Amino acid sequence: MLNNDPNTVYWKKSGKIFAYNKHSQKLTLSNQQIDRNFTKSVENGMNTSAHTRDSLYSMLGDAYNLYLRNNQSGEQIQLTYDGKENASYCNKGATNVIKAGNANGMWWNHVYIYCMYDDSEVGNLYLINALSKNRPTLKTKKMPLPNEKNVRQYKLFWCNADTKKWGILPINGFQDAVININYKVQNQSILFTRRNRGVDTLELCRLNLLTGKETMLIREVVKPHLNLTFSDYKVVQNTGDIIWWSERSGKRELLFIR
């Protein structure tokens, strides 16, 4: 709440501040100056180090795959076997030597997650630089073209080192889904959205980090397609409540999710 006004909700997007009045149901641009503490992010609790904060476990990697090491017992387990070029669990510069620093994910307590972008089946796009020195040069990158069958696949790898359970979580929901993960942890969970390839359906889901189980919170269906510029959500500090941008009724609305 800002200025002791419970009837106005402020929304910050792309550097602009919007004000929504619940009585008039109008959304307008606002010149209101908002203190940074009012919009600051909640600490996410994620650790990008190869080691857990208590140093009990380490996530190691070779060129493509992951290995879990218990630093107390010295036990080392290979977790993945399907890593490959353009579908790796490790950094691009990783070598075949198994070591800390190659793995590309994050720890939360003793839970490790990594969202892999699998471009292994995506076709190549070729860019020619005709203005380079001496002779033209060629640059190759992965990029799907309209109506092509093979597009990027999102694979969320999850490992609970305490329970010795791991694997790819079935969170995609749609064929060729686009996944966007919010790594800020609240109540032992993180939020993520998934969107279908037709860009007319968007779902907000919660992932329990301890169990790897997901729960869908809300589904937005807008024909012929979603407004990707404004489709978004915000998490209310302290309470964990969610404000969801919706156009399902044909007009812009803000939905409150507890």
C-alpha positions in Angstrom: 0.0 0.0 0.0 1.3 3.4 -1.0 0.3 6.8 0.6 -2.2 4.9 2.8 -4.4 4.4 -0.2 -5.8 0.9 -0.2 -7.8 1.5 -3.4 -4.9 2.0 -5.8 -2.5 -0.7 -6.9 0.8 0.3 -8.5 2.4 -1.8 -11.3 5.9 -1.3 -12.6 6.7 -2.5 -16.1 9.5 -1.6 -18.5 10.5 1.4 -16.4 7.0 2.8 -16.4 4.6 3.0 -13.4 0.9 2.2 -13.8 -1.8 2.9 -11.3 -5.0 0.8 -11.1 -7.9 2.2 -9.2 -10.2 -0.5 -7.9 -13.3 1.8 -7.8 -13.0 3.3 -11.3 -11.5 0.1 -12.7 -9.1 2.2 -14.8 -5.4 1.7 -15.4 -3.4 4.8 -16.0 0.2 5.9 -16.3 1.4 7.4 -13.0 3.9 10.1 -12.1 4.0 8.8 -8.5 7.6 8.4 -7.2 8.0 5.0 -5.6 10.7 4.4 -3.0 13.1 1.6 -4.0 12.2 -0.3 -0.9 8.6 -0.5 -2.1 9.5 -2.4 -5.2 12.7 -4.2 -4.2 13.0 -7.9 -4.9 12.7 -10.5 -2.3 16.0 -12.4 -1.6 15.8 -15.5 -3.8 17.8 -17.8 -1.6 19.4 -19.6 -4.6 23.1 -20.3 -4.6 25.0 -20.3 -8.0 28.1 -22.0 -6.5 28.9 -25.6 -7.3 28.7 -26.3 -3.6 25.8 -26.2 -1.1 26.1 -23.5 1.5 27.1 -26.0 4.2 29.6 -27.6 1.7 28.0 -31.1 2.2 27.3 -31.6 -1.5 29.0 -30.5 -4.7 27.6 -30.6 -8.2 30.3 -31.5 -10.7 30.2 -31.6 -14.5 32.2 -32.8 -17.5 31.6 -31.4 -20.9 27.8 -32.3 -20.9 26.6 -34.2 -17.9 26.2 -33.8 -14.1 27.8 -35.7 -11.1 26.7 -35.4 -7.5 29.5 -35.6 -4.8 28.9 -36.1 -1.1 31.9 -34.2 0.4 31.5 -36.0 3.7 31.6 -39.6 2.4 33.4 -38.9 -0.9 30.7 -40.8 -2.8 30.2 -39.5 -6.4 27.2 -40.4 -8.5 26.6 -39.7 -12.2 23.1 -38.1 -12.5 22.7 -37.5 -16.3 23.7 -39.4 -19.4 21.9 -37.6 -22.1 23.8 -34.4 -22.3 25.2 -33.5 -25.7 26.1 -30.6 -28.0 23.4 -27.9 -27.9 21.7 -29.8 -25.1 24.2 -29.7 -22.2 23.8 -29.5 -18.5 27.2 -27.7 -18.3 28.8 -24.5 -19.3 29.7 -23.9 -23.0 33.4 -23.8 -22.1 33.3 -27.0 -20.0 35.8 -29.8 -20.8 35.7 -33.6 -20.4 37.4 -33.3 -17.0 34.9 -33.8 -14.2 35.2 -30.8 -11.9 33.3 -28.2 -9.9 32.5 -25.1 -12.0 31.4 -27.0 -15.1 27.8 -27.5 -13.9 25.4 -24.7 -14.9 22.6 -24.8 -12.3 21.8 -23.5 -8.8 21.4 -24.9 -5.3 18.6 -24.2 -2.8 19.6 -25.9 0.4 20.3 -29.5 -0.8 18.1 -29.2 -3.9 19.7 -28.5 -7.3 17.8 -27.2 -10.4 18.8 -26.3 -13.9 16.6 -25.4 -16.9 18.3 -26.7 -20.0 17.6 -25.2 -23.4 17.7 -28.1 -25.8 18.5 -26.8 -29.3 19.9 -30.1 -30.6 17.1 -30.6 -33.1 16.8 -27.0 -34.2 18.0 -26.1 -37.7 20.9 -23.8 -38.4 20.7 -20.2 -39.5 23.7 -18.8 -41.4 24.8 -15.2 -41.3 27.3 -13.9 -43.8 29.4 -10.9 -42.9 30.4 -9.5 -46.3 32.1 -6.5 -44.7 34.7 -8.4 -42.7 38.4 -8.0 -43.4 40.0 -9.8 -46.4 37.0 -12.1 -47.2 33.4 -12.7 -46.0 33.0 -14.7 -42.8 30.2 -17.1 -41.9 28.5 -17.3 -38.5 26.2 -20.2 -37.6 23.5 -20.2 -35.0 20.5 -22.3 -34.0 17.2 -20.7 -34.9 13.8 -22.2 -35.8 11.9 -20.7 -38.7 8.1 -20.4 -38.9 6.2 -23.6 -39.3 9.2 -25.8 -38.7 8.6 -28.9 -36.6 11.7 -28.7 -34.4 12.0 -25.9 -32.0 13.8 -25.3 -28.6 12.8 -27.7 -25.9 12.9 -26.7 -22.2 14.0 -29.4 -19.8 14.0 -28.7 -16.0 16.5 -31.0 -14.2 15.8 -31.4 -10.5 17.9 -33.2 -7.8 17.2 -33.6 -4.1 20.6 -34.7 -2.7 19.1 -35.7 0.7 16.5 -38.1 -0.8 18.7 -39.2 -3.7 16.0 -38.4 -6.2 16.6 -36.7 -9.5 15.4 -36.4 -13.1 13.7 -34.2 -15.6 10.5 -32.8 -14.2 7.4 -33.1 -16.5 6.4 -29.4 -16.2 6.1 -28.5 -19.9 2.3 -29.0 -20.1 2.2 -28.2 -23.9 4.0 -29.6 -26.8 6.8 -27.2 -27.7 6.0 -25.1 -24.5 8.0 -22.0 -23.7 9.0 -22.0 -20.0 10.0 -18.9 -17.9 11.2 -19.5 -14.4 11.1 -17.1 -11.5 14.0 -18.3 -9.2 12.9 -16.3 -6.1 12.0 -18.8 -3.4 9.0 -18.4 -1.2 7.5 -21.1 1.0 10.0 -23.7 -0.3 8.6 -23.1 -3.9 9.3 -21.1 -7.0 6.9 -19.9 -9.7 7.1 -20.4 -13.5 5.0 -19.7 -16.5 4.5 -22.0 -19.5 3.1 -20.8 -22.9 2.0 -22.9 -25.8 3.4 -22.5 -29.3 0.2 -20.9 -30.6 0.7 -18.0 -28.1 -2.9 -18.1 -26.9 -2.5 -19.9 -23.6 -0.4 -19.0 -20.6 -0.3 -20.9 -17.3 1.2 -19.8 -14.0 2.5 -22.7 -11.9 4.2 -23.3 -8.5 7.0 -25.8 -8.1 7.7 -27.3 -4.7 11.5 -27.6 -4.5 11.6 -30.3 -1.9 9.3 -32.7 -3.8 9.6 -31.6 -7.4 5.8 -31.5 -7.7 4.1 -28.7 -9.6 0.7 -27.1 -9.1 -1.1 -24.9 -11.7 -2.4 -21.7 -10.2 -4.1 -20.0 -13.1 -4.6 -20.4 -16.8 -5.0 -17.5 -19.2 -6.6 -18.1 -22.7 -6.9 -15.2 -25.1 -7.9 -15.5 -28.7 -6.4 -15.0 -31.2 -3.2 -14.5 -29.1 -1.9 -13.2 -25.8 -0.6 -9.7 -25.2 3.1 -10.6 -24.5 4.0 -7.0 -23.8 1.9 -6.8 -20.7 1.2 -10.5 -19.7 3.0 -10.8 -16.4 2.6 -11.3 -12.7 4.0 -9.8 -9.5 4.5 -11.4 -6.1 3.5 -9.3 -3.0 6.3 -9.1 -0.5 5.9 -10.8 2.8 2.5 -12.4 2.0 3.4 -14.3 -1.2 0.1 -13.3 -2.8 0.2 -12.9 -6.6 -1.2 -10.1 -8.8 -1.9 -11.5 -12.3 -2.4 -9.4 -15.5 -5.4 -10.7 -17.4 -7.2 -9.8 -20.7 -9.5 -12.9 -20.8 -12.6 -10.7 -20.5 -11.7 -8.5 -23.4 -10.4 -5.7 -21.2 -7.4 -5.3 -18.9 -7.8 -6.6 -15.4 -5.6 -7.4 -12.4 -6.5 -10.7 -10.7 -5.5 -11.3 -7.0 -4.3 -14.9 -6.2 -3.8 -16.0 -2.7 
